[in-house]
């Protein structure tokens, strides 16, 4: 049986109804970290790990949500006022999306949902956006709403910002919806204009999960965003046209350095230089210069470590180990930081050995057995037709 058929069968056994099945992928960001909420540029790729949701409508206004990764089901009544409130558990992601769909003018019919995700959690691969996007597709279509993908991305981002409380940019939701097989995506996070950037079959994306996630990740993420907002507020006094750090170049930043604290200057310098690395990286990939792209990846990690201070001992160790392996073009941390995973651009012929050797060296140094994943970019979220009707 295929994955969607298996999930649908389990749904039938639980709810005695035949479902529709949707899926949305996680993502890895090749370069462009912490630039999205600064109206900047990013270059993510969807990966072949998905959140799957089986859904069937109910006759009332209740949502009954089961996750195969968590033991406690959740039931809420969408017709009650006030709307459901955050519980600071896994269910805030699907329930938050439901609340924000209704707030955006898309009333929802009650539904039963069964969620299964193979996106690694805590690895910086955006399992949260995958569940948000899959939920939005499932609930909207089950209620007869045909939303465009840009609208879905914005609603899912707003749910994570306002309901979950993570002030993320729109990158994760956007790439989960718009990913394309064998391509990364250059995304302008202000205009949401995107361009496909092909990746050759001669390389693989090797994701190495450190196996750690430090507790300060969420609070420090929001603090970095506040630092960037402080930089814009100060710089706007002398550069009144700017709306975000996206509008500042390195020369301007250094010229007006005295307006910023040392910490805020370093945060802004990372964002300004990282935006340029994304654009330069796109040019390198389109020219077929994988070595140059790998150099930009290395510079990105150094900047995240030293200027933005979102790396950690484990991520730095993983990158250092990768830098000594054959077939590597570039390595860097990916995601919000303080643990999670690294992304490595590796020659296809060396990918298997690279992953095994990095895992062995990391285990020897830390006694942690890391998970590694060899990926190619995949397609974005979709409805998944079942091969045959279920009995």
NUGUMI-442460 format. One line per field, with one value per residue (C-alpha): residue number from 1; residue in three letters; chain; y negated, x negated, z negated. Coordinates in nm, 3 decimals, padded with zeros to 5 digits, always signed. Example, Ala and Ser with C-alpha at 12.3 -4.5 7.8 and 13.67 -1.06 7.14 Angstrom:
! residues 2
nr = [1_2] .
rest = [ALA_SER] .
kette = [A_A] .
y = [+00.450_+00.106] .
x = [-01.230_-01.367] .
z = [-00.780_-00.714] .
***
This chain:
! residues 391
nr = [1_2_3_4_5_6_7_8_9_10_11_12_13_14_15_16_17_18_19_20_21_22_23_24_25_26_27_28_29_30_31_32_33_34_35_36_37_38_39_40_41_42_43_44_45_46_47_48_49_50_51_52_53_54_55_56_57_58_59_60_61_62_63_64_65_66_67_68_69_70_71_72_73_74_75_76_77_78_79_80_81_82_83_84_85_86_87_88_89_90_91_92_93_94_95_96_97_98_99_100_101_102_103_104_105_106_107_108_109_110_111_112_113_114_115_116_117_118_119_120_121_122_123_124_125_126_127_128_129_130_131_132_133_134_135_136_137_138_139_140_141_142_143_144_145_146_147_148_149_150_151_152_153_154_155_156_157_158_159_160_161_162_163_164_165_166_167_168_169_170_171_172_173_174_175_176_177_178_179_180_181_182_183_184_185_186_187_188_189_190_191_192_193_194_195_196_197_198_199_200_201_202_203_204_205_206_207_208_209_210_211_212_213_214_215_216_217_218_219_220_221_222_223_224_225_226_227_228_229_230_231_232_233_234_235_236_237_238_239_240_241_242_243_244_245_246_247_248_249_250_251_252_253_254_255_256_257_258_259_260_261_262_263_264_265_266_267_268_269_270_271_272_273_274_275_276_277_278_279_280_281_282_283_284_285_286_287_288_289_290_291_292_293_294_295_296_297_298_299_300_301_302_303_304_305_306_307_308_309_310_311_312_313_314_315_316_317_318_319_320_321_322_323_324_325_326_327_328_329_330_331_332_333_334_335_336_337_338_339_340_341_342_343_344_345_346_347_348_349_350_351_352_353_354_355_356_357_358_359_360_361_362_363_364_365_366_367_368_369_370_371_372_373_374_375_376_377_378_379_380_381_382_383_384_385_386_387_388_389_390_391] .
rest = [UNK_UNK_UNK_UNK_UNK_UNK_UNK_UNK_UNK_UNK_UNK_UNK_UNK_UNK_UNK_UNK_UNK_UNK_UNK_UNK_UNK_UNK_UNK_UNK_UNK_UNK_UNK_UNK_UNK_UNK_UNK_UNK_UNK_UNK_UNK_UNK_UNK_UNK_UNK_UNK_UNK_UNK_UNK_UNK_UNK_UNK_UNK_UNK_UNK_UNK_UNK_UNK_UNK_UNK_UNK_UNK_UNK_UNK_UNK_UNK_UNK_UNK_UNK_UNK_UNK_UNK_UNK_UNK_UNK_UNK_UNK_UNK_UNK_UNK_UNK_UNK_UNK_UNK_UNK_UNK_UNK_UNK_UNK_UNK_UNK_UNK_UNK_UNK_UNK_UNK_UNK_UNK_UNK_UNK_UNK_UNK_UNK_UNK_UNK_UNK_UNK_UNK_UNK_UNK_UNK_UNK_UNK_UNK_UNK_UNK_UNK_UNK_UNK_UNK_UNK_UNK_UNK_UNK_UNK_UNK_UNK_UNK_UNK_UNK_UNK_UNK_UNK_UNK_UNK_UNK_UNK_UNK_UNK_UNK_UNK_UNK_UNK_UNK_UNK_UNK_UNK_UNK_UNK_UNK_UNK_UNK_UNK_UNK_UNK_UNK_UNK_UNK_UNK_UNK_UNK_UNK_UNK_UNK_UNK_UNK_UNK_UNK_UNK_UNK_UNK_UNK_UNK_UNK_UNK_UNK_UNK_UNK_UNK_UNK_UNK_UNK_UNK_UNK_UNK_UNK_UNK_UNK_UNK_UNK_UNK_UNK_UNK_UNK_UNK_UNK_UNK_UNK_UNK_UNK_UNK_UNK_UNK_UNK_UNK_UNK_UNK_UNK_UNK_UNK_UNK_UNK_UNK_UNK_UNK_UNK_UNK_UNK_UNK_UNK_UNK_UNK_UNK_UNK_UNK_UNK_UNK_UNK_UNK_UNK_UNK_UNK_UNK_UNK_UNK_UNK_UNK_UNK_UNK_UNK_UNK_UNK_UNK_UNK_UNK_UNK_UNK_UNK_UNK_UNK_UNK_UNK_UNK_UNK_UNK_UNK_UNK_UNK_UNK_UNK_UNK_UNK_UNK_UNK_UNK_UNK_UNK_UNK_UNK_UNK_UNK_UNK_UNK_UNK_UNK_UNK_UNK_UNK_UNK_UNK_UNK_UNK_UNK_UNK_UNK_UNK_UNK_UNK_UNK_UNK_UNK_UNK_UNK_UNK_UNK_UNK_UNK_UNK_UNK_UNK_UNK_UNK_UNK_UNK_UNK_UNK_UNK_UNK_UNK_UNK_UNK_UNK_UNK_UNK_UNK_UNK_UNK_UNK_UNK_UNK_UNK_UNK_UNK_UNK_UNK_UNK_UNK_UNK_UNK_UNK_UNK_UNK_UNK_UNK_UNK_UNK_UNK_UNK_UNK_UNK_UNK_UNK_UNK_UNK_UNK_UNK_UNK_UNK_UNK_UNK_UNK_UNK_UNK_UNK_UNK_UNK_UNK_UNK_UNK_UNK_UNK_UNK_UNK_UNK_UNK_UNK_UNK_UNK_UNK_UNK_UNK_UNK_UNK_UNK_UNK_UNK_UNK_UNK_UNK_UNK_UNK_UNK_UNK_UNK_UNK_UNK_UNK_UNK_UNK_UNK_UNK_UNK_UNK_UNK_UNK_UNK_UNK] .
kette = [A_A_A_A_A_A_A_A_A_A_A_A_A_A_A_A_A_A_A_A_A_A_A_A_A_A_A_A_A_A_A_A_A_A_A_A_A_A_A_A_A_A_A_A_A_A_A_A_A_A_A_A_A_A_A_A_A_A_A_A_A_A_A_A_A_A_A_A_A_A_A_A_A_A_A_A_A_A_A_A_A_A_A_A_A_A_A_A_A_A_A_A_A_A_A_A_A_A_A_A_A_A_A_A_A_A_A_A_A_A_A_A_A_A_A_A_A_A_A_A_A_A_A_A_A_A_A_A_A_A_A_A_A_A_A_A_A_A_A_A_A_A_A_A_A_A_A_A_A_A_A_A_A_A_A_A_A_A_A_A_A_A_A_A_A_A_A_A_A_A_A_A_A_A_A_A_A_A_A_A_A_A_A_A_A_A_A_A_A_A_A_A_A_A_A_A_A_A_A_A_A_A_A_A_A_A_A_A_A_A_A_A_A_A_A_A_A_A_A_A_A_A_A_A_A_A_A_A_A_A_A_A_A_A_A_A_A_A_A_A_A_A_A_A_A_A_A_A_A_A_A_A_A_A_A_A_A_A_A_A_A_A_A_A_A_A_A_A_A_A_A_A_A_A_A_A_A_A_A_A_A_A_A_A_A_A_A_A_A_A_A_A_A_A_A_A_A_A_A_A_A_A_A_A_A_A_A_A_A_A_A_A_A_A_A_A_A_A_A_A_A_A_A_A_A_A_A_A_A_A_A_A_A_A_A_A_A_A_A_A_A_A_A_A_A_A_A_A_A_A_A_A_A_A_A_A_A_A_A_A_A_A_A_A_A_A_A_A_A_A_A_A_A_A_A_A_A_A_A_A_A_A_A_A_A_A_A_A_A_A_A] .
y = [+00.000_-00.357_-00.610_-00.796_-00.467_-00.353_-00.682_-00.673_-00.317_-00.418_-00.711_-00.477_-00.250_-00.546_-00.752_-00.509_-00.757_-00.779_-01.079_-01.306_-01.315_-01.616_-01.656_-01.943_-01.917_-02.041_-02.252_-02.319_-02.663_-02.660_-03.015_-03.329_-03.280_-03.531_-03.752_-03.663_-03.873_-04.159_-04.175_-04.015_-03.726_-03.354_-03.038_-02.743_-02.409_-02.176_-01.829_-01.485_-01.467_-01.543_-01.613_-01.407_-01.492_-01.278_-01.475_-01.420_-01.664_-01.639_-01.741_-01.985_-02.268_-02.066_-01.988_-01.657_-01.634_-01.327_-01.324_-00.996_-01.166_-01.281_-01.082_-01.343_-01.417_-01.766_-01.870_-02.229_-02.383_-02.646_-02.788_-02.900_-03.247_-03.342_-03.140_-02.860_-02.991_-02.868_-02.579_-02.591_-02.233_-02.074_-02.139_-02.515_-02.469_-02.310_-02.489_-02.823_-02.775_-02.696_-03.007_-03.230_-03.084_-03.181_-03.522_-03.577_-03.524_-03.154_-02.984_-02.621_-02.313_-02.076_-01.800_-01.498_-01.509_-01.245_-01.384_-01.188_-01.361_-01.224_-01.571_-01.544_-01.765_-01.992_-01.967_-02.310_-02.155_-02.339_-02.062_-02.345_-02.502_-02.157_-02.093_-02.446_-02.424_-02.072_-02.175_-02.485_-02.290_-02.017_-02.244_-02.497_-02.241_-02.034_-02.352_-02.439_-02.728_-02.764_-02.980_-03.079_-02.965_-03.311_-03.366_-03.031_-03.115_-03.446_-03.291_-03.015_-03.265_-03.478_-03.173_-03.097_-03.461_-03.539_-03.205_-03.005_-03.314_-03.253_-03.571_-03.388_-03.528_-03.378_-03.166_-02.832_-02.842_-02.979_-02.707_-02.434_-02.551_-02.643_-02.394_-02.237_-01.913_-01.958_-02.331_-02.571_-02.894_-03.250_-03.431_-03.806_-03.815_-04.166_-04.133_-03.751_-03.735_-03.403_-03.247_-02.883_-02.805_-02.463_-02.234_-01.987_-01.613_-01.596_-01.723_-01.616_-01.806_-01.622_-01.727_-01.637_-01.672_-01.747_-01.585_-01.887_-02.178_-02.430_-02.566_-02.930_-02.892_-03.051_-03.344_-03.420_-03.408_-03.677_-03.877_-03.876_-04.008_-04.285_-04.375_-04.413_-04.632_-04.848_-04.888_-05.001_-05.249_-05.406_-05.410_-05.556_-05.882_-05.937_-05.709_-05.795_-05.586_-05.254_-05.017_-04.718_-04.608_-04.492_-04.859_-04.913_-04.841_-04.765_-05.109_-05.285_-05.057_-05.119_-05.494_-05.517_-05.257_-05.507_-05.510_-05.143_-04.947_-04.696_-04.405_-04.561_-04.659_-04.297_-04.170_-04.421_-04.347_-03.979_-04.055_-04.305_-04.078_-03.766_-03.926_-03.990_-03.633_-03.502_-03.707_-03.618_-03.254_-03.248_-03.388_-03.124_-02.837_-02.964_-02.988_-02.630_-02.743_-02.510_-02.588_-02.957_-02.877_-02.659_-02.952_-03.166_-02.887_-02.887_-03.266_-03.243_-03.003_-03.221_-03.523_-03.334_-03.214_-03.537_-03.822_-03.686_-03.443_-03.174_-02.882_-02.655_-02.419_-02.122_-02.301_-02.441_-02.095_-01.942_-02.204_-02.161_-01.784_-01.833_-02.065_-01.776_-01.536_-01.451_-01.577_-01.877_-02.209_-02.394_-02.346_-02.570_-02.562_-02.585_-02.702_-02.930_-02.798_-02.696_-02.334_-02.156_-02.067_-02.160_-02.169_-02.036_-02.059_-01.739_-01.562_-01.287_-01.023_-01.103_-01.167_-00.828_-00.814_-01.180_-01.124_-00.811_-00.966_-01.288_-01.085_-00.864_-01.156_-01.352_-01.049_-00.997_-01.358_-01.390_-01.037_-01.154_-00.945_-01.206_-01.149_-01.225_-01.264_-01.266_-01.473_-01.628_-01.920_-01.806_-01.937_-02.155_-02.084_-01.900_-01.691_-01.325_-01.105_-00.755_-00.475_-00.287_-00.353_-00.212_+00.058] .
x = [+00.000_-00.111_-00.142_+00.183_+00.373_+00.245_+00.342_+00.684_+00.737_+00.653_+00.893_+01.173_+01.103_+01.120_+01.405_+01.596_+01.586_+01.383_+01.147_+00.967_+00.590_+00.359_-00.012_-00.255_-00.636_-00.894_-01.175_-01.542_-01.688_-02.001_-02.097_-01.929_-01.872_-01.679_-01.629_-01.266_-01.115_-01.340_-01.168_-01.477_-01.574_-01.584_-01.655_-01.461_-01.373_-01.087_-01.204_-01.050_-00.927_-00.559_-00.280_+00.020_+00.375_+00.682_+01.005_+01.379_+01.660_+01.883_+02.245_+02.166_+01.913_+01.658_+01.303_+01.174_+00.800_+00.584_+00.210_+00.023_-00.283_-00.104_+00.123_+00.382_+00.659_+00.809_+01.170_+01.287_+01.619_+01.573_+01.922_+01.856_+01.748_+01.487_+01.286_+01.059_+00.752_+00.391_+00.300_-00.075_-00.074_-00.111_+00.257_+00.202_+00.075_+00.387_+00.635_+00.463_+00.499_+00.869_+00.925_+00.741_+00.921_+01.249_+01.115_+01.015_+01.375_+01.375_+01.629_+01.545_+01.758_+01.676_+01.434_+01.246_+00.873_+00.603_+00.250_-00.064_-00.399_-00.734_-00.897_-01.160_-01.059_-01.313_-01.552_-01.486_-01.302_-00.976_-00.747_-00.527_-00.470_-00.401_-00.118_+00.017_+00.027_+00.170_+00.438_+00.528_+00.567_+00.769_+01.007_+01.056_+01.139_+01.355_+01.556_+01.583_+01.335_+01.092_+00.812_+00.512_+00.178_+00.053_+00.354_+00.303_-00.062_+00.033_+00.306_+00.073_-00.199_+00.047_+00.164_-00.193_-00.264_+00.052_+00.187_-00.131_-00.334_-00.634_-00.707_-00.832_-00.845_-00.653_-00.932_-00.839_-00.473_-00.551_-00.798_-00.574_-00.309_-00.528_-00.817_-00.921_-01.105_-01.478_-01.462_-01.529_-01.331_-01.458_-01.193_-01.163_-00.992_-00.857_-00.692_-00.659_-00.795_-00.972_-01.198_-01.292_-01.662_-01.755_-01.986_-02.186_-02.143_-02.516_-02.449_-02.241_-02.118_-02.245_-02.071_-02.247_-02.037_-02.247_-01.989_-01.973_-01.734_-01.810_-01.514_-01.595_-01.523_-01.176_-01.248_-01.582_-01.423_-01.175_-01.457_-01.656_-01.353_-01.318_-01.687_-01.627_-01.324_-01.533_-01.795_-01.534_-01.383_-01.724_-01.841_-01.514_-01.604_-01.877_-01.746_-01.375_-01.295_-01.380_-01.104_-01.318_-01.681_-01.621_-01.650_-01.993_-02.328_-02.653_-02.803_-02.501_-02.504_-02.870_-02.832_-02.560_-02.701_-02.710_-02.329_-02.321_-02.437_-02.713_-02.470_-02.210_-02.480_-02.600_-02.246_-02.188_-02.523_-02.432_-02.098_-02.244_-02.530_-02.312_-02.070_-02.359_-02.484_-02.147_-02.155_-02.518_-02.439_-02.162_-02.402_-02.660_-02.413_-02.283_-02.643_-02.704_-02.967_-02.897_-03.231_-03.141_-02.796_-02.957_-03.179_-02.869_-02.720_-03.035_-03.023_-02.657_-02.734_-03.016_-02.786_-02.508_-02.761_-02.950_-02.711_-02.362_-02.469_-02.211_-02.446_-02.561_-02.846_-02.674_-02.596_-02.949_-03.092_-02.872_-02.982_-03.348_-03.325_-03.153_-03.429_-03.677_-03.473_-03.520_-03.259_-03.144_-03.074_-02.937_-02.794_-02.596_-02.334_-01.979_-01.665_-01.623_-01.930_-02.025_-02.031_-01.853_-02.024_-02.291_-02.247_-02.529_-02.566_-02.744_-02.843_-02.592_-02.862_-02.988_-02.657_-02.613_-02.968_-02.954_-02.643_-02.786_-03.124_-02.976_-02.741_-03.025_-03.256_-02.979_-02.883_-03.246_-03.271_-02.932_-02.795_-02.484_-02.375_-02.260_-02.000_-02.106_-01.887_-01.991_-01.743_-01.662_-01.417_-01.054_-00.714_-00.491_-00.163_+00.115_+00.428_+00.332_+00.578_+00.615_+00.532_+00.856_+01.171_+01.153_+01.393] .
z = [+00.000_+00.063_-00.219_-00.133_-00.102_-00.441_-00.604_-00.442_-00.565_-00.921_-00.887_-00.778_-01.075_-01.316_-01.170_-00.945_-00.657_-00.338_-00.341_-00.101_-00.150_-00.124_-00.177_-00.227_-00.238_-00.478_-00.345_-00.368_-00.312_-00.097_-00.184_-00.318_-00.690_-00.905_-00.601_-00.537_-00.815_-00.704_-00.362_-00.210_+00.016_-00.055_+00.143_+00.001_+00.155_+00.069_-00.034_-00.006_-00.365_-00.408_-00.649_-00.535_-00.638_-00.578_-00.616_-00.593_-00.678_-00.983_-01.019_-01.301_-01.350_-01.545_-01.447_-01.580_-01.518_-01.571_-01.520_-01.486_-01.636_-01.954_-02.181_-02.277_-02.024_-02.020_-01.972_-01.927_-01.829_-01.559_-01.616_-01.972_-02.076_-02.161_-01.912_-02.036_-02.217_-02.206_-02.437_-02.368_-02.240_-01.896_-01.821_-01.802_-01.447_-01.290_-01.519_-01.459_-01.085_-01.125_-01.337_-01.090_-00.789_-00.952_-01.052_-00.688_-00.577_-00.497_-00.725_-00.787_-00.807_-01.090_-01.000_-01.128_-01.058_-01.089_-01.069_-00.991_-00.941_-00.834_-00.843_-01.119_-01.411_-01.576_-01.283_-01.133_-00.837_-00.904_-01.019_-01.150_-00.807_-00.660_-00.906_-00.862_-00.484_-00.473_-00.724_-00.525_-00.201_-00.370_-00.561_-00.283_-00.018_-00.256_-00.316_+00.053_+00.063_+00.353_+00.216_+00.423_+00.289_+00.208_-00.013_-00.186_-00.257_-00.418_-00.633_-00.753_-00.835_-01.028_-01.223_-01.329_-01.411_-01.608_-01.733_-01.790_-01.880_-01.654_-01.456_-01.146_-00.795_-00.505_-00.354_-00.507_-00.412_-00.065_+00.031_-00.111_+00.134_+00.433_+00.433_+00.762_+00.818_+00.897_+00.822_+00.541_+00.531_+00.516_+00.316_+00.264_-00.075_-00.017_+00.321_+00.301_+00.652_+00.700_+00.958_+01.002_+00.970_+01.112_+00.919_+01.127_+01.080_+01.003_+00.648_+00.351_+00.049_-00.258_-00.578_-00.903_-01.219_-01.526_-01.751_-01.981_-02.010_-02.279_-02.475_-02.406_-02.034_-02.031_-02.261_-02.098_-01.750_-01.849_-02.014_-01.689_-01.507_-01.764_-01.715_-01.342_-01.402_-01.637_-01.364_-01.112_-01.359_-01.427_-01.065_-00.938_-01.115_-00.857_-00.580_-00.580_-00.271_-00.434_-00.545_-00.643_-00.649_-00.293_-00.194_-00.353_-00.189_-00.366_-00.299_-00.451_-00.752_-00.824_-00.766_-01.033_-01.269_-01.557_-01.567_-01.667_-01.965_-01.891_-01.918_-01.688_-01.436_-01.417_-01.366_-01.087_-00.924_-00.901_-00.734_-00.486_-00.379_-00.378_-00.133_+00.104_+00.062_+00.176_+00.495_+00.560_+00.490_+00.748_+01.006_+00.915_+00.951_+01.283_+01.405_+01.291_+01.040_+00.749_+00.580_+00.559_+00.426_+00.160_+00.059_+00.002_-00.212_-00.428_-00.465_-00.562_-00.844_-00.974_-00.976_-01.154_-01.411_-01.474_-01.389_-01.441_-01.712_-01.639_-01.589_-01.871_-01.954_-01.792_-01.465_-01.443_-01.503_-01.234_-00.982_-01.078_-01.027_-00.691_-00.573_-00.592_-00.377_-00.012_+00.233_+00.029_+00.200_-00.101_-00.450_-00.684_-00.955_-00.828_-01.004_-01.302_-01.485_-01.840_-01.725_-01.447_-01.121_-00.873_-00.497_-00.283_+00.094_+00.194_+00.514_+00.581_+00.613_+00.262_+00.086_-00.082_-00.216_-00.315_-00.527_-00.692_-00.768_-00.911_-01.131_-01.257_-01.336_-01.508_-01.720_-01.818_-01.936_-02.110_-02.174_-01.983_-01.684_-01.429_-01.163_-00.807_-00.500_-00.136_+00.062_+00.393_+00.414_+00.432_+00.529_+00.317_+00.141_+00.319_+00.304_+00.329_+00.521_+00.382_+00.623_+00.561_+00.356_+00.004_-00.105] .
***
